[in-house]
């Protein structure tokens, strides 16, 4: 049984590695930055969901990998709101401090169970990206309805 379990774990690791390569896209476009969030919000609002975007400090620049990771977290969370929730509103907050950037996305959708990992790549992508930059991620249903994604990304010592 120990050998079967070890073989199974190795097979899963190999499959994940293969899938990560297949999911990567070779793009020559520059990596998205936080200054592009208003355009992302406009697209979501065009779909009928009202988005409140708060960024403090409003023009703070962070290392490139942190900005791209933060943008992708917001992008994936908003995509999940549109695809999987009946939310009419979502609040997006990015708060910079001396050594970290805190990101919170909360929607007002109806109560729903925590999503399974087999529904898409949004939460999987977040779970891969956030630890890769040394950050933390939590997500789940909000009591009374809605869903919350919360990430803290270190900004000191991150590669540019």
Buried (B, 14 or more C-beta within 10 A) or exposed (E): EEEEEEEEEEEEEEEEEEEEEEEEEEEEEEEBBBEBBEEBBEEBEEEEBEBEBEBEEEEBEBBBBBBBBBBBBBBBBBBBBBEBBEBEBBBBBBBBEEEBBBBBBBBBBEEBEEBEEEEBEBBBBBEBBBEEBBBEBEBEBBEEBBBBBBBBBBBEEBEE
